[in-house]
Amino acid sequence: MAETPAAFEILEHQASDGYRWKYRRYREPSASRGIVVFIHGIQSHGGWYEHSCAQLAGAGYQVYFLDRRGSGLNQEDRGDAPSFRVLLDDIAEFLTALLRSSPNSTRALPVFLAAISWGGKLAVALERRNPGLIDGMILICPGFYARVSPTLWQRICIFFSRIFRPSSLYPIPLSEPELFTATPKWQQFLREDPLRLHEATARLLVESARLDGYVSWSASYVHVPVLLLLASEDRIIRNDWTRDFVSTFATPDKRIIEYAGAHHTLEFESNPEQFIGDIRSWLDQRAGWAS
């Protein structure tokens, strides 16, 4: 799906509850500088971000992109999740497995979590629920404060469905490709993407709202370095509120970059190398490889 052929393999991780979800592992060409684990948004999946992942792998990082259970490459329980805590446990279990696979008893390489859009909520919540697993966090247009949401009537229906028919499906209110990008070829890509998630269960949508509450009290738990990337023309998230929220994180190491004229999915900009280069520079500095 990316313009540059990506050297990756699709592997499978079995969660503690037995669910088997897929992820991409990119092969770095040289000695590893660090580990970068990506998590995606409510609709997207790893196939949207093959170019940036391949570039970071080419720069010497071990790159993993996790497709959330019920989305992307994972067809079982499509659009569903038992709870937001299970989603956090999925990430924590994967990270723990990575650390255990290290030949040394102590962590040999720094581990960074890169969270896109809705996934940003999971990244911050993970620091509260499972601290100490990562050494840094990259937030790419994180979805703490959405501009787009279900109507009042839809929210009422979702609430009652959660009680009586939790697996009922509702449209995710992000159907227009123009919300994600202004680039015509990527708009067409989004229209034709068979793995894009268009519906979610009442259970997942209510869990997303519960996750909002959990995240709102999690800023004081974020002690790792943070890179926040924003798009000035973002029509999905509120940049001003996002800046204010990130400013309350406990970590003193916060860097914010906003790209003029850019839209929500930075991967789909006409020049994605700019944001990829900024991520690489930040990673190199935090991993001790700065020139």
N, C-alpha and C positions, 0 to 999 in steps of 0.2 A: 504493500500500500504506500510505502515511501518512495521517493524519487530515486534514492540511492539504494542499491541492493544491500540488504542487511544480513550479516552473518550471525544468525541466531538459531537456537533450537527451542522447540516447544516441549516443555517438561510438565510434570504433574506433581502437585503437593497434596498429601492427604491430611485433612484437618483432624483434630482430636475427636470430632463427632462423626467422622467417616466420610465427610464430603470431600470429593477429589476435584480440585480446581487447578486450572492450567496457568502457566506463566512462560514468558520468554526469557531465555538466558543468552546474552550477547557475548561473543568470544573476543576478548581483548588480545591484541597481537603481541604484547610484551608483558613484562613484569607488572603486576597490579599496583596502582597507586592508591586504590581504595575501592570500596563497594558502594554502588548506588542502587537503591531499590525504589522503583516508581510505583505509585498507585494512581488510579485514574478517577474521572468524574462520574456523575450519575448515569450519563448516557454513553460515554466513550469506552475505549478499550485500548489495549496495547498496540493494535494495528494503526492507530492514529499517530503514533509517536516513534515509528521505526527509524526515521531519519536522525532525530536528535539522539536516540539511544545508540545508534551505530556510530555517530560522531564521538560520543563520550567513550564508547568502548574502544574506538580507534585511538583515543588519547590515553589509553592505558587503564581504564576503570572496568571493574567487573560490574556489569549492568544487568539488572533483573527487572522485568516489568510484569507485575502481578495483575491478572484479570480477576476482578472481584467475583466471588461466587454468584451465580445467577446472571452473569453478564459476559459480554465479549465471547470468548471461545467456550465458555461454560454454559451448556444448554439445560442442565438439570436445574429445576426450580427457577426458571427464567423470571427475572425481575423481582426476586424475593430474597429475603434473608431473615433468619429467626429473630435477630436483634442486632442493634449496633454493637453491643459488646462482643457478639460472636464475630463480627467483622474485624473488630480490634484484635480479638484472639487469633484470627487467621493470620494477620500481619505479624503479631508477636511470635506466634509459633514458627512462622517462616524465618524470621530474623534469628530466633533462638537456634533453629536447625542450622542456619548458616554459621553461627558462631561455634556450634558443636562440631561442625565439619572441618574447622580449622585444625591444622596439625599441632598447634600449640595450645596449651591450656588457657593462655591469656589471648586477648584479641590482638592479632597481628596487624590488621588493617582497619582504618577508620570506616565506619558505616554511616552512610547518609540516606535519609528518606526524602524522596522528591515527590510531592503531592500536588496533583492537578485538580483545580476546580473543587467539586464536592469532596474529593479525596483530602483536601486540606483540613476538613473537619476531623477526619479520622487521624491525620498526622498529629494534630494538637491533642486530641483525646488520648492518643497512644502514650504521649508523654506523661499524662496523669495516671492512666491505668497500668502502664508497663514502663516505668522510667528506667533509664540506663541502657536501653537497647541500641540507641543511635548516638552518633557524635555530631550530627548536624542535620538541619532541616531546610529543604528548598520548597517554598510555597509558590506555585505558579497559578496566578489568578484564582486564589483559594475562595471557596464558596461559603464563607462565613455569613455573608449578608447578601441575599439574593434580590435582584430586581424583579425576577419573574417567579410567580408562585400560583398555585391553584386558586380558583375563585372561592369566595366564601361558601357558596353552595357545594362546590366540590369538596371543600375541607370538611363540611358537615357530613357528606356522604362517605368520605374516607373514614371519618371517625367511627361512624356506626358500622361500616363494613369491617373495620378492624375488630369490632366486638363480635359480630355475627358471621361474617364471611371474610376472614383475614386474607385469603388468597385472591380476592376479587382484584382485577386489574384496572388501573386508571392511567390515562395518558400522562406522560411526563411533559410539563408545559414548556418544552424547548424544541418544538417541531421545526421551526424555521431555521434553515442553515445559515441565514444571514445574521443570526444571533452570534454565531461562532466565528465567522470570517467574512471579509469583503472580497476575497479572492474567488473569482468565478469557478475555476477548476476544482477548488476544494469544496465549494458549495455543491457542485455536481457530485463530487465524491461522497459527501454526506447524504445526499438524496439516494444514492445507490448502495450505500454501505449495508450489507446484510446483517452485520453483527451489532450495529448501533441499537441501543436499548430505547424503545419508544414507550413502553409501558412498565409500570411498577405496581406491585401489590399494595393493598391498603396497609398491610403489616410493615413493609419497607418504608412507605411514606410516613407512617406514624413514627417509626423508629428514627427516621431522618429528623423529625421534629424533636424527638427526645434527645437525639445527639446534639442538636442545637443548644438545648439547655445544659447538657453536660459540658460542651465546649465553652459556653459562656463563663463557666467557673474554673476553667483550666489554664488561663494565662499564667498564673503564678507557678505552674508546674513546668513551664518551658524554660529550661536552663541551658539548652544547647544553642550554638550559633544558628542564626536564621537568615536566609536569603529570601526576600519577598519580591516577586516579579509581577508587575501590573501592566495592563493595557489601557491606554488613555481613552479609547473608544469602546470600552467594555460595556455591553448591553445586558450582561447576565449578572454581574456582581457590582456592589457599591464600593468603589475604590476608597472614598473618604472614610467610611466606617471601617473598612478593612485596615487602612493605615492606623487609625486610632486604636483598634483592637491589638494589632501586632505591637504597637508602642508600649502596651501594658505587659508584654511578656517579661518574665523574670530575667532572661538573659540580657547582658549588656551588649552582646555582639549581634546587632541587627543591621542588615543592609537592605535598602529598598531601591529598586530600579523601576521606573515607569517608562514605557515605550510610546513615544508620541505617534499618534495615528494608528496604533495597533488595536486589533480586536481580541476577543476572549481567548481563542486558541492560537497561541503564539507560534505553534508548529506550522500553522497554515498561512503565516505571513509571507510576503514576497521575498523577504530576506530573513529566514529563520536563523541564519548563522550568527546574527547579532546576539540573540538571547542565548543560544547554545554556547557562544564564546564567553558570555558573562557567567554562565553556570560553570563552565570549565575553569575559568580564572578563579572563581570563588572556591571551587573544589580544590584546586591546586594549592591555594593559600591555606585552606583549613587542613589539608592533608600533608602540609609541609613540603610541597613541591614548587613553591613560588620561586621564580628566577630572581 
